[in-house]
Amino acid sequence: MSNRLRIPVTGELLRTVVANTSARGLAIVGLTLATVLVARIGGPAAVGEYALLRMLPGLVGVLCVLGLPGALAYFLAAPRRDLPRLWPTLIAIGFGGALLGTVCWLIAAPVVAKVFFPQESVLLIAAAGATVATQLLLTIGKTALQGLEDRRGGDVVIAAEELAFLPCYLLPLLAGFHGIAAIVIGLGLADLVVAVEAWRRVSRRLGWRRLGLARIGAGWWGRPDLALGKQIASYGLRGQVGGFITLLNLRLDFAILGAMAGPAVLGSYAVASKYAELLRLPGTALTWVFYPRLAKLAESEAASVARRMIRPALLGILVAAIPIFLLTSPVMRLLYGEQFGPAVAPAQVLLAGMLLGGAAGVASAYLYGRGTPGLNSIVLGIGLVITVVLDLLLIPAHGALGAAAASTAAYLCTDALLIVLLLRLSRRTRTRHGAVPVGGVSS
C-alpha cells in the first residue's frame, strides 16, 4: 500500500488551493478598486457599462474558439502534451476563433449598441470588438499555464488580469479620453499587458528559450493537424458548453437586467454580484488546481481523492460565509457610497447561492479530469434554464433583487446536482475497481 496521495491532498494541495484563492482574491481587490473609480467618475450607469464590456466580448470569443480554453489543461497534461503538431493546431484554433469573434462583433455592433448601450455611438461599441481578440489571447495563455501546471505563473496571471485594469484605465483618462472610450482602451491595454506576461511564462515552462528560434518556429508554426484539431474541438466544445453556461449563469442576469432595467440598476447589481462571488473563489480555485491533477491519475485514484475533498470544501465555505454576510452593508456603503445602498440586499441573497460552490468545484474538476466534461455541461445547462425562466419572471417586478433570487436558485440547484453526480460516479468507480483506503491508494 502506498501513501503517495496523502501529502498532495492534505498538504501541498491545500497550499496550492489557498495560493490560487489568494490570487483570485487579489483579482477581486483589483476589480473592486477599478469599479470604485468607475463609479466615482460615472456613477452606477458607468459601472453597468463596464460590467457589460467585460462580459459580452468574452462571450463572443468563447463561442468562436471551439472550446479551446477548456481543452488546454487536458491536452497539455502529460503525455498528451508531446503529441506531434499540437502547438500549431492550438495556435490555428486560437487565431481563427479570435478573427471570427472580432468579425462577428463588428457585424453585431449596431444591435449591441441599441440594446445595451443606447446612449453610446455604434463606432465606439464596434471598437470594443478589439477586446474579443485580446481577451482570448490572455485566456488561452492563462489556461496553458494551468495545463502545464505552472501554478505560480497561473496565480500571477489571475491576479494581474484584474489588477492591471486600474493603471491601464487611468492612462486614457489622463490622455483626455472619458466615458466608455476610456473603459474600452483600458480593458484592451490590460489584456495585452497581462497576456505578454502569460506567454512569457508559457515559453519559459516549455523551454523554448533553450531551443533556438529555428526549433521554436518548427514546433509552433508548423502545419496544423486536422484530426487532432477535431479531437481538441470535440473535448473543448463539450467542456466549453459548460464553461459558457457557467458564464451565462453568472452574467446572463447582467444582460437581462441591463436590457430591462437600464445601466443604473445594473451597476448596483454588478457590485452586489462581484461581492458575493468572493465566496465562490475557493470552488473555482479547486477546479483550476484539481482538474489537471485528476487528469493524470488512474480512475479509482481520482474517485478516491475527489470524494475525500467534498466535506472540507463544504465546511470551509460555510465558515467563510458568516463574516462576508455580516460585512456586506458596511463594505458596500464604505467603498461605493450611499447611492449603492440598494446593492446590499441582492448581495446577501446571492451569498446564499454560493454555499455549495466549494464542493461543486471539486465535482467539476472530477468530471473534467475523467474525460467527461459533457456531463458537467448538462448539469450547468439545467441551471441556465432556471436562470432564464426565473429572470424573466422576477426581474420585471423585483428588479435587482429578483435577478439575485433567480441566480441563487440556479446556483444551488446546479451545485447540488454536481455533487450528487460526483458521489454516484465515484462510488461506481470505487466499486468496479475495489475500495481505495482513505489513507492512500493501492500500489
C-alpha positions as CSV (number, residue, x, y, z in Angstrom):
1,M,0.0,0.0,0.0
2,S,1.3,3.5,-0.8
3,N,0.5,6.8,0.8
4,R,1.6,8.9,-2.2
5,L,-1.8,10.7,-2.3
6,R,-1.7,11.7,1.4
7,I,0.6,14.6,1.0
8,P,-0.9,16.1,-2.2
9,V,-4.4,16.1,-0.7
10,T,-3.7,17.3,2.8
11,G,-0.6,19.4,2.5
12,E,0.6,20.6,-0.9
13,L,-2.8,20.6,-2.5
14,L,-4.2,22.7,0.3
15,R,-1.3,25.2,-0.1
16,T,-1.9,25.3,-3.8
17,V,-5.7,26.0,-3.4
18,V,-5.0,28.7,-0.8
19,A,-2.5,30.3,-3.1
20,N,-4.9,30.2,-6.0
21,T,-7.7,31.5,-3.9
22,S,-5.5,34.3,-2.7
23,A,-4.6,35.2,-6.3
24,R,-8.3,35.4,-7.1
25,G,-8.9,37.5,-4.0
26,L,-6.3,39.9,-5.2
27,A,-8.0,40.0,-8.6
28,I,-11.3,40.9,-6.8
29,V,-9.4,43.6,-4.9
30,G,-8.2,45.0,-8.3
31,L,-11.7,44.7,-9.8
32,T,-13.2,46.4,-6.7
33,L,-10.7,49.4,-6.9
34,A,-11.4,49.7,-10.6
35,T,-15.2,49.6,-10.1
36,V,-14.9,52.2,-7.3
37,L,-13.0,54.5,-9.6
38,V,-15.5,54.0,-12.5
39,A,-18.4,54.5,-10.0
40,R,-16.9,57.7,-8.6
41,I,-16.4,59.1,-12.1
42,G,-19.5,58.0,-13.9
43,G,-21.9,56.6,-11.3
44,P,-24.0,53.4,-11.4
45,A,-24.6,53.7,-15.2
46,A,-20.9,53.7,-15.9
47,V,-20.4,50.6,-13.7
48,G,-23.1,48.9,-15.7
49,E,-21.4,49.7,-19.0
50,Y,-18.1,48.5,-17.5
51,A,-19.7,45.2,-16.5
52,L,-21.2,44.6,-19.9
53,L,-17.9,45.5,-21.7
54,R,-16.1,43.0,-19.6
55,M,-18.6,40.3,-20.3
56,L,-20.0,40.5,-23.8
57,P,-16.8,40.4,-25.9
58,G,-15.6,37.4,-23.8
59,L,-18.9,35.6,-24.6
60,V,-18.4,36.1,-28.3
61,G,-14.8,34.8,-28.1
62,V,-15.8,31.7,-26.1
63,L,-18.4,30.9,-28.8
64,C,-15.9,31.2,-31.7
65,V,-12.8,29.5,-30.3
66,L,-14.2,25.9,-30.2
67,G,-13.8,25.5,-26.5
68,L,-10.0,25.8,-26.7
69,P,-9.5,27.2,-23.2
70,G,-11.4,24.3,-21.6
71,A,-9.4,21.7,-23.6
72,L,-5.9,23.1,-23.0
73,A,-5.4,21.7,-19.5
74,Y,-6.4,18.2,-20.7
75,F,-4.2,18.2,-23.8
76,L,-1.2,19.8,-22.2
77,A,-1.2,17.2,-19.4
78,A,1.5,14.6,-19.8
79,P,1.7,12.5,-22.0
80,R,-0.6,14.3,-24.4
81,R,1.5,17.5,-24.4
82,D,4.0,15.6,-26.6
83,L,1.6,14.9,-29.4
84,P,3.0,15.8,-32.8
85,R,1.9,19.2,-34.2
86,L,0.0,20.0,-31.0
87,W,1.1,23.6,-30.8
88,P,0.5,24.5,-34.4
89,T,-3.0,23.1,-34.0
90,L,-3.7,25.0,-30.9
91,I,-2.4,28.3,-32.4
92,A,-4.6,27.8,-35.5
93,I,-7.7,27.2,-33.5
94,G,-7.0,30.3,-31.3
95,F,-6.1,32.6,-34.2
96,G,-9.1,31.5,-36.2
97,G,-11.5,31.9,-33.3
98,A,-10.2,35.4,-32.5
99,L,-10.6,36.5,-36.1
100,L,-14.1,35.1,-36.3
101,G,-15.1,36.6,-33.0
102,T,-14.0,40.0,-34.0
103,V,-15.8,39.9,-37.3
104,C,-19.0,38.7,-35.5
105,W,-18.7,41.5,-33.0
106,L,-18.4,44.1,-35.8
107,I,-21.4,42.8,-37.6
108,A,-23.5,42.8,-34.4
109,A,-22.3,46.2,-33.1
110,P,-25.4,48.1,-34.2
111,V,-27.7,45.7,-32.4
112,V,-25.4,45.5,-29.3
113,A,-25.3,49.3,-29.1
114,K,-29.1,49.7,-29.5
115,V,-29.9,47.0,-26.8
116,F,-27.2,47.6,-24.2
117,F,-25.6,51.0,-24.9
118,P,-28.4,53.2,-26.2
119,Q,-26.6,56.4,-25.2
120,E,-23.3,55.5,-26.9
121,S,-22.2,55.6,-30.6
122,V,-22.1,52.5,-32.7
123,L,-18.5,53.3,-33.6
124,L,-17.4,53.1,-30.0
125,I,-19.2,49.8,-29.5
126,A,-17.6,48.5,-32.7
127,A,-14.2,49.5,-31.4
128,A,-14.8,47.4,-28.3
129,G,-14.6,44.4,-30.6
130,A,-10.8,44.5,-30.4
131,T,-11.2,43.1,-26.9
132,V,-12.6,39.9,-28.3
133,A,-9.1,39.0,-29.5
134,T,-7.2,40.5,-26.6
135,Q,-9.3,38.6,-24.1
136,L,-8.8,35.3,-26.0
137,L,-5.0,35.9,-26.1
138,L,-5.0,36.3,-22.3
139,T,-7.4,33.5,-21.6
140,I,-5.5,30.9,-23.8
141,G,-2.2,31.9,-22.2
142,K,-3.7,31.6,-18.7
143,T,-5.2,28.2,-19.3
144,A,-2.0,27.0,-21.0
145,L,-0.2,27.7,-17.7
146,Q,-2.9,25.7,-16.0
147,G,-2.3,22.7,-18.3
148,L,1.5,23.0,-17.9
149,E,1.0,23.0,-14.1
150,D,2.8,26.3,-13.7
151,R,0.7,27.1,-10.6
152,R,2.7,30.1,-9.5
153,G,2.6,31.6,-13.0
154,G,-1.1,30.9,-13.3
155,D,-1.7,32.6,-10.0
156,V,0.3,35.7,-11.0
157,V,-1.7,36.0,-14.2
158,I,-5.1,35.5,-12.4
159,A,-4.3,38.3,-10.0
160,A,-2.7,40.6,-12.7
161,E,-5.7,40.1,-15.0
162,E,-7.8,42.4,-12.8
163,L,-5.1,44.5,-11.1
164,A,-3.8,45.7,-14.5
165,F,-7.0,47.4,-15.5
166,L,-6.8,50.2,-13.0
167,P,-3.5,51.8,-14.3
168,C,-4.5,51.0,-17.9
169,Y,-7.8,52.8,-17.3
170,L,-6.0,55.8,-15.8
171,L,-3.8,56.2,-18.9
172,P,-6.7,57.1,-21.3
173,L,-8.3,59.2,-18.6
174,L,-5.1,61.3,-18.4
175,A,-4.8,61.4,-22.1
176,G,-8.2,63.1,-22.3
177,F,-10.5,60.1,-23.1
178,H,-13.6,59.7,-20.9
179,G,-16.7,57.5,-20.5
180,I,-16.9,54.3,-22.4
181,A,-13.9,55.1,-24.6
182,A,-11.6,55.1,-21.6
183,I,-13.1,51.8,-20.4
184,V,-12.6,50.1,-23.8
185,I,-9.0,51.3,-24.1
186,G,-8.2,50.3,-20.5
187,L,-9.7,46.8,-21.0
188,G,-7.7,46.2,-24.2
189,L,-4.4,47.5,-22.8
190,A,-4.8,45.4,-19.6
191,D,-5.4,42.3,-21.6
192,L,-2.3,42.8,-23.8
193,V,0.0,43.6,-20.8
194,V,-1.0,40.5,-18.9
195,A,-1.1,38.3,-22.0
196,V,2.5,39.1,-22.7
197,E,3.5,38.0,-19.2
198,A,1.4,34.8,-19.5
199,W,3.0,33.8,-22.8
200,R,6.5,34.7,-21.5
201,R,5.8,32.2,-18.7
202,V,4.5,29.6,-21.1
203,S,7.6,30.0,-23.2
204,R,9.8,29.5,-20.1
205,R,7.8,26.5,-19.0
206,L,8.2,24.8,-22.3
207,G,11.9,25.6,-22.5
208,W,11.6,27.5,-25.8
209,R,14.4,29.9,-24.8
210,R,16.8,27.0,-24.8
211,L,15.7,25.6,-28.2
212,G,16.6,28.4,-30.5
213,L,14.4,30.3,-32.9
214,A,14.5,27.7,-35.7
215,R,13.3,24.8,-33.4
216,I,10.7,27.0,-31.7
217,G,9.3,28.0,-35.1
218,A,9.2,24.4,-36.3
219,G,7.3,23.4,-33.2
220,W,5.0,26.4,-33.1
221,W,4.3,27.4,-36.6
222,G,4.1,24.0,-38.4
223,R,1.1,22.7,-40.3
224,P,-1.9,22.1,-38.0
225,D,-3.2,18.5,-37.6
226,L,-6.8,18.4,-38.7
227,A,-7.6,15.1,-36.9
228,L,-6.0,16.4,-33.7
229,G,-7.9,19.7,-34.1
230,K,-11.2,17.7,-34.2
231,Q,-10.2,15.9,-31.0
232,I,-9.4,19.2,-29.3
233,A,-12.6,20.8,-30.5
234,S,-14.7,17.7,-29.5
235,Y,-13.4,17.8,-26.0
236,G,-13.3,21.5,-25.8
237,L,-16.8,22.1,-27.1
238,R,-18.2,19.6,-24.7
239,G,-16.4,21.2,-21.8
240,Q,-16.8,24.8,-23.1
241,V,-20.5,24.4,-23.3
242,G,-20.3,24.0,-19.5
243,G,-17.9,26.9,-19.2
244,F,-20.1,29.1,-21.4
245,I,-23.2,28.1,-19.5
246,T,-21.4,28.9,-16.2
247,L,-20.5,32.3,-17.6
248,L,-24.1,32.8,-18.6
249,N,-25.3,31.7,-15.2
250,L,-23.0,34.2,-13.7
251,R,-23.6,37.0,-16.2
252,L,-26.8,36.4,-18.1
253,D,-28.7,38.2,-15.4
254,F,-26.5,41.2,-16.2
255,A,-27.6,41.2,-19.8
256,I,-31.3,40.7,-19.0
257,L,-31.3,43.2,-16.1
258,G,-29.4,45.7,-18.2
259,A,-31.9,45.4,-21.1
260,M,-34.9,45.5,-18.8
261,A,-33.9,48.0,-16.1
262,G,-31.1,50.0,-17.6
263,P,-27.4,50.6,-16.7
264,A,-28.0,52.3,-13.4
265,V,-29.8,49.3,-11.8
266,L,-27.3,47.0,-13.4
267,G,-24.5,49.0,-11.9
268,S,-25.7,48.4,-8.4
269,Y,-26.4,44.7,-9.2
270,A,-22.9,44.3,-10.7
271,V,-21.4,45.5,-7.4
272,A,-23.5,43.1,-5.4
273,S,-22.7,40.2,-7.7
274,K,-19.0,40.7,-7.5
275,Y,-19.0,41.0,-3.7
276,A,-21.0,37.7,-3.4
277,E,-18.6,35.9,-5.8
278,L,-15.9,36.3,-3.1
279,L,-17.5,33.1,-1.7
280,R,-17.1,31.3,-5.0
281,L,-13.4,31.8,-5.2
282,P,-12.3,28.6,-3.3
283,G,-14.5,26.5,-5.5
284,T,-13.1,28.0,-8.7
285,A,-9.6,27.5,-7.3
286,L,-10.3,23.8,-6.5
287,T,-11.4,23.2,-10.1
288,W,-8.4,25.1,-11.5
289,V,-5.9,23.3,-9.4
290,F,-7.5,19.9,-9.2
291,Y,-8.5,19.2,-12.8
292,P,-5.0,18.8,-14.3
293,R,-4.0,16.6,-11.4
294,L,-7.0,14.3,-11.6
295,A,-6.5,14.0,-15.4
296,K,-3.2,12.2,-14.7
297,L,-4.5,9.8,-12.0
298,A,-6.0,6.4,-12.5
299,E,-9.8,6.4,-12.4
300,S,-10.0,4.7,-9.0
301,E,-7.4,7.1,-7.5
302,A,-9.2,10.2,-8.9
303,A,-12.5,9.0,-7.5
304,S,-11.0,8.4,-4.0
305,V,-9.3,11.8,-3.9
306,A,-12.4,13.7,-5.1
307,R,-14.7,12.1,-2.6
308,R,-12.3,13.0,0.3
309,M,-12.4,16.7,-0.7
310,I,-16.1,17.1,-0.5
311,R,-16.6,17.6,3.2
312,P,-13.7,20.0,3.9
313,A,-14.8,22.0,0.8
314,L,-18.4,22.3,2.1
315,L,-17.3,23.2,5.7
316,G,-14.7,25.8,4.5
317,I,-17.3,27.7,2.5
318,L,-19.9,27.7,5.3
319,V,-17.4,29.1,7.8
320,A,-16.2,31.8,5.3
321,A,-19.8,32.8,4.6
322,I,-20.6,34.2,8.0
323,P,-18.2,37.2,8.1
324,I,-18.7,38.0,4.4
325,F,-22.5,38.1,5.0
326,L,-22.2,40.3,8.1
327,L,-19.8,42.8,6.4
328,T,-22.0,43.3,3.3
329,S,-23.6,46.6,4.2
330,P,-20.6,48.3,5.7
331,V,-18.4,47.3,2.8
332,M,-20.9,48.4,0.2
333,R,-21.5,51.8,1.7
334,L,-17.9,52.5,2.6
335,L,-16.5,51.7,-0.8
336,Y,-19.2,52.8,-3.2
337,G,-21.2,55.4,-1.2
338,E,-24.8,55.6,-0.2
339,Q,-26.1,55.6,-3.8
340,F,-25.1,51.9,-3.9
341,G,-27.2,51.0,-0.8
342,P,-29.7,49.1,-2.9
343,A,-26.9,46.6,-3.7
344,V,-26.8,45.2,-0.1
345,A,-29.9,43.0,-0.2
346,P,-29.1,41.4,-3.6
347,A,-25.6,40.7,-2.4
348,Q,-26.8,38.9,0.7
349,V,-29.3,36.8,-1.4
350,L,-26.5,35.9,-3.8
351,L,-24.2,34.8,-1.0
352,A,-26.8,32.1,-0.1
353,G,-26.4,30.7,-3.6
354,M,-22.6,30.3,-3.2
355,L,-22.7,27.9,-0.2
356,L,-22.3,24.7,-2.2
357,G,-19.7,26.2,-4.6
358,G,-16.6,24.6,-2.9
359,A,-17.8,21.0,-3.2
360,A,-19.2,21.7,-6.7
361,G,-15.8,22.9,-7.7
362,V,-14.4,19.5,-6.7
363,A,-17.1,17.8,-8.7
364,S,-16.4,19.8,-11.9
365,A,-12.7,19.0,-11.6
366,Y,-13.5,15.3,-11.3
367,L,-15.8,15.3,-14.3
368,Y,-13.2,17.2,-16.4
369,G,-10.3,15.0,-15.2
370,R,-12.1,11.7,-16.0
371,G,-12.7,13.0,-19.6
372,T,-16.5,13.6,-19.3
373,P,-16.9,17.4,-19.5
374,G,-20.2,16.9,-21.3
375,L,-21.8,15.7,-18.0
376,N,-20.7,18.9,-16.3
377,S,-22.2,20.9,-19.2
378,I,-25.6,19.1,-19.0
379,V,-25.9,19.9,-15.3
380,L,-25.0,23.5,-15.9
381,G,-27.5,23.7,-18.7
382,I,-30.2,22.9,-16.2
383,G,-29.1,25.8,-14.1
384,L,-29.2,28.1,-17.2
385,V,-32.8,27.2,-17.9
386,I,-33.6,28.0,-14.3
387,T,-31.8,31.3,-14.6
388,V,-33.6,32.4,-17.7
389,V,-37.1,31.4,-16.6
390,L,-36.8,33.0,-13.2
391,D,-35.1,36.1,-14.5
392,L,-37.9,36.7,-16.9
393,L,-40.5,36.1,-14.1
394,L,-38.8,38.0,-11.3
395,I,-36.8,40.9,-12.8
396,P,-39.9,42.9,-14.2
397,A,-41.5,43.0,-10.7
398,H,-38.4,43.0,-8.4
399,G,-35.5,44.3,-10.4
400,A,-32.1,43.5,-9.0
401,L,-33.5,41.6,-6.1
402,G,-35.4,39.3,-8.5
403,A,-32.2,38.7,-10.5
404,A,-30.4,37.8,-7.3
405,A,-33.1,35.3,-6.3
406,A,-33.1,33.7,-9.8
407,S,-29.3,33.3,-9.8
408,T,-29.3,31.9,-6.2
409,A,-31.9,29.2,-7.2
410,A,-29.8,28.3,-10.2
411,Y,-26.5,28.1,-8.3
412,L,-27.9,25.9,-5.6
413,C,-29.6,23.5,-8.0
414,T,-26.6,23.1,-10.3
415,D,-24.1,22.8,-7.4
416,A,-26.3,20.2,-5.7
417,L,-26.6,18.2,-8.9
418,L,-22.9,18.3,-9.5
419,I,-22.2,17.0,-6.0
420,V,-24.7,14.2,-6.4
421,L,-23.1,13.3,-9.8
422,L,-19.7,13.1,-8.2
423,L,-20.8,10.9,-5.4
424,R,-22.7,8.5,-7.8
425,L,-19.9,8.2,-10.4
426,S,-17.1,7.9,-7.9
427,R,-19.0,5.2,-6.0
428,R,-19.4,3.2,-9.1
429,T,-15.7,3.6,-9.9
430,R,-14.7,2.5,-6.4
431,T,-17.0,-0.5,-6.6
432,R,-15.7,-1.5,-10.0
433,H,-12.0,-1.2,-9.1
434,G,-12.2,-2.0,-5.4
435,A,-12.4,0.4,-2.5
436,V,-9.4,2.6,-2.1
437,P,-8.3,3.2,1.6
438,V,-8.7,6.7,2.9
439,G,-5.0,6.9,3.9
440,G,-3.7,6.2,0.4
441,V,-4.1,4.1,-2.7
442,S,-3.2,0.6,-3.7
443,S,0.3,0.3,-5.1
